[in-house]
């Protein structure tokens, strides 16, 4: 299956923008990645954490006391066949708001799904450490993190802060490729033979995280 070959089943790819910034370069980046998923025929949805009023994950025993948006976010992520995680870089890691959102979710939302990673940084160091951390999170959630990922350094030089337009064609192509890979592998994952294989694969090891979050 080529990178641009259209998928032939209804596949939903969601992107989580893990930033609350007013000038949201993370959102701009994952929107481009979603465009790549749409190019190959996937349905796409942006999940902007600014649109959810979430509580801190505090290990409370009665989850019914969480605000409704916690359950709305869980539902929205559960509906997706693949997820693109986007984060700014803070002190060499990914954002606290994304960390909290992920902590409020678990295997029900991510296990067995395709994940693509996008990170941005205002400085020259880029987002590699943040992306490495998110790749470890994907493994812990028994998700399939696709090989392609994008870290954008000096992001203010790459995106127009008003329009969201991207000026670097090479980075644009890499962001599009992340979206295409997540959509393409999610489609392959959904085929009957792949589901049989993955079901056997995922049931073979004992899940170290337990049956629930």
C-alpha positions as CSV (number, residue, x, y, z in Angstrom):
1,X,0.0,0.0,0.0
2,X,1.6,3.3,-1.1
3,X,1.8,6.4,1.0
4,X,-0.9,8.1,-1.0
5,X,-3.1,5.1,-1.8
6,X,-6.6,5.9,-0.5
7,X,-8.0,3.8,2.3
8,X,-11.3,2.0,1.6
9,X,-12.9,1.8,5.0
10,X,-14.3,4.4,7.4
11,X,-11.3,5.4,9.6
12,X,-11.4,8.2,12.1
13,X,-8.1,9.9,13.0
14,X,-8.1,12.3,15.9
15,X,-5.4,14.8,16.9
16,X,-4.9,16.0,20.5
17,X,-3.4,19.5,20.7
18,X,-1.6,19.4,24.0
19,X,-1.3,23.2,24.5
20,X,-3.4,25.9,26.1
21,X,-1.4,28.7,24.4
22,X,-3.3,31.6,22.9
23,X,-0.9,31.5,19.9
24,X,-1.1,27.7,19.5
25,X,1.6,26.5,17.3
26,X,1.0,22.9,18.5
27,X,-2.6,23.1,17.1
28,X,-1.2,24.5,13.8
29,X,1.2,21.6,13.5
30,X,-1.3,18.8,14.2
31,X,-3.8,20.4,11.8
32,X,-1.3,19.9,9.0
33,X,-0.8,16.3,10.1
34,X,-4.6,15.8,10.1
35,X,-4.6,17.1,6.5
36,X,-2.3,14.2,5.6
37,X,-4.7,11.7,7.1
38,X,-7.6,13.3,5.2
39,X,-5.6,13.2,1.9
40,X,-5.7,9.4,2.0
41,X,-9.4,9.2,2.8
42,X,-9.7,9.2,6.6
43,X,-12.2,11.2,8.6
44,X,-10.4,13.6,10.9
45,X,-11.1,15.4,14.1
46,X,-9.1,17.9,16.1
47,X,-9.4,17.6,19.9
48,X,-8.1,20.8,21.3
49,X,-7.6,20.6,25.1
50,X,-8.6,24.3,25.4
51,X,-12.1,23.0,24.7
52,X,-12.2,20.6,27.6
53,X,-12.6,21.6,31.3
54,X,-10.6,18.8,32.9
55,X,-9.8,18.1,36.5
56,X,-6.3,17.1,37.8
57,X,-5.9,13.4,37.8
58,X,-5.7,12.8,41.5
59,X,-6.5,9.1,41.8
60,X,-9.9,9.6,43.3
61,X,-11.8,6.4,44.0
62,X,-15.2,7.7,42.8
63,X,-14.6,8.9,39.2
64,X,-18.2,10.0,39.0
65,X,-17.1,13.2,40.7
66,X,-14.9,14.2,37.7
67,X,-16.3,17.0,35.6
68,X,-18.3,15.9,32.5
69,X,-15.5,16.9,30.1
70,X,-13.3,14.1,31.4
71,X,-15.8,11.6,30.1
72,X,-16.4,13.6,27.0
73,X,-12.6,13.5,26.2
74,X,-12.5,9.7,26.9
75,X,-15.4,9.1,24.6
76,X,-13.9,11.3,21.8
77,X,-10.6,9.5,21.9
78,X,-12.3,6.0,22.1
79,X,-14.1,6.7,18.8
80,X,-10.8,7.2,16.9
81,X,-8.9,4.4,15.2
82,X,-5.7,6.4,15.3
83,X,-4.5,9.4,17.4
84,X,-1.9,12.1,16.7
85,X,-0.5,13.6,19.9
86,X,0.9,17.1,19.6
87,X,2.9,18.9,22.3
88,X,5.0,21.9,23.0
89,X,8.2,21.4,24.8
90,X,8.5,22.5,28.4
91,X,11.8,22.0,30.2
92,X,12.8,19.2,27.9
93,X,9.5,17.3,28.3
94,X,6.0,17.3,27.0
95,X,3.3,19.6,28.3
96,X,1.7,19.2,31.7
97,X,-1.8,19.7,30.2
98,X,-1.2,16.7,27.9
99,X,0.3,14.7,30.7
100,X,-2.8,15.3,32.8
101,X,-5.1,14.5,29.9
102,X,-3.3,11.2,29.2
103,X,-3.4,10.3,33.0
104,X,-7.2,10.8,32.9
105,X,-7.4,8.1,30.2
106,X,-5.9,4.7,29.8
107,X,-6.0,1.4,28.0
108,X,-9.7,1.8,27.0
109,X,-8.8,4.8,24.9
110,X,-5.4,3.8,23.5
111,X,-4.7,0.1,23.6
112,X,-4.0,-1.4,20.2
113,X,-4.4,1.9,18.4
114,X,-2.0,3.8,16.1
115,X,-0.3,6.9,17.5
116,X,1.6,9.6,15.7
117,X,3.8,12.1,17.4
118,X,4.3,15.8,16.8
119,X,6.4,18.2,19.0
120,X,7.2,21.8,18.7
121,X,9.8,24.0,20.4
122,X,10.4,27.7,20.5
123,X,14.2,27.2,20.8
124,X,16.8,25.5,18.7
125,X,17.0,22.3,20.7
126,X,13.8,21.0,19.2
127,X,11.4,18.5,20.7
128,X,13.2,15.1,20.6
129,X,13.2,14.5,24.3
130,X,9.5,15.3,24.6
131,X,8.8,12.9,21.7
132,X,10.9,10.2,23.2
133,X,8.8,10.5,26.4
134,X,5.5,10.3,24.5
135,X,6.8,7.2,22.6
136,X,7.4,5.6,26.0
137,X,3.8,6.5,27.0
138,X,2.5,4.9,23.9
139,X,4.3,1.7,24.7
140,X,3.0,1.7,28.2
141,X,-0.5,2.1,26.9
142,X,0.0,-0.9,24.5
143,X,-0.5,1.4,21.5
144,X,1.4,1.2,18.2
145,X,3.5,4.3,17.8
146,X,4.3,4.8,14.1
147,X,7.9,5.3,13.0
148,X,7.5,8.7,11.5
149,X,7.5,11.6,14.0
150,X,8.1,15.4,13.7
151,X,10.0,17.7,16.0
152,X,9.9,21.4,15.0
153,X,12.6,23.7,16.4
154,X,12.2,27.5,16.4
155,X,8.5,27.0,15.5
156,X,7.9,30.8,15.4
157,X,9.9,30.8,12.2
158,X,7.9,28.0,10.6
159,X,4.3,29.0,11.1
160,X,2.5,32.3,10.6
161,X,1.1,33.1,14.0
162,X,-2.0,34.7,12.5
163,X,-3.0,32.4,9.7
164,X,-1.4,29.2,10.8
165,X,0.3,28.8,7.3
166,X,3.5,26.8,7.3
167,X,6.5,28.2,5.4
168,X,8.8,25.1,5.4
169,X,7.9,22.7,2.7
170,X,10.1,19.9,4.0
171,X,8.5,20.1,7.5
172,X,5.1,20.3,5.9
173,X,5.8,17.1,4.0
174,X,6.9,15.3,7.2
175,X,3.8,16.4,9.1
176,X,1.6,15.2,6.3
177,X,3.5,11.9,6.3
178,X,2.7,11.4,10.0
179,X,-1.0,11.8,9.3
180,X,-0.8,9.5,6.4
181,X,1.1,6.8,8.3
182,X,-1.4,6.9,11.2
183,X,-4.3,6.6,8.8
184,X,-2.7,4.0,6.7
185,X,-1.7,1.7,9.5
186,X,-5.0,2.2,11.3
187,X,-6.7,1.0,8.1
188,X,-4.4,-2.0,7.9
189,X,-5.1,-2.7,11.6
190,X,-8.8,-2.8,10.8
191,X,-8.6,-5.5,8.2
192,X,-9.8,-8.9,9.2
193,X,-6.5,-10.8,9.0
194,X,-4.7,-8.0,10.9
195,X,-7.4,-8.0,13.6
196,X,-7.0,-11.7,14.1
197,X,-3.2,-11.4,14.4
198,X,-3.3,-8.4,16.6
199,X,-5.9,-10.0,18.9
200,X,-3.6,-12.9,19.4
201,X,-0.6,-10.7,19.9
202,X,-2.3,-8.4,22.4
203,X,-3.7,-11.3,24.4
204,X,-0.4,-13.2,24.6
205,X,1.4,-11.1,27.3
206,X,-0.1,-10.3,30.7
207,X,-0.9,-6.6,30.7
208,X,1.3,-5.1,33.4
209,X,-0.9,-2.1,33.8
210,X,-3.9,-4.2,34.8
211,X,-7.3,-4.5,33.1
212,X,-8.3,-0.9,33.7
213,X,-6.7,2.5,34.1
